[in-house]
């Protein structure tokens, strides 16, 4: 059971690390890349079809991309530091949960085993 607990913790830690790495990569993008997406939103494949079903989606998409660009500009290089600080805290939580799970399994096993009677003299 301990092996399963630690394998699950290792898997969750790997997913957590991948998420942190991807988030740091996205936050490290140049904000002008997002601005170029906003400028070409009407050239997107399927834009005319989408406009039939959701009229007025283009101004909403452009406004969302501009807010995202402004957020990336405001975060600057501190965004990566925040991501890795959150990763460290999350890693501590994952390892602590795995350790508590192992302790719980040990205590349950100890309580479930019958006591061996002492030999009579």
Secondary structure as UniProt FT lines:
FT   HELIX           2..27
FT   HELIX           31..39
FT   HELIX           41..43
FT   TURN            45..46
FT   HELIX           47..53
FT   TURN            55..56
FT   HELIX           57..75
FT   TURN            76..77
FT   HELIX           78..112
//
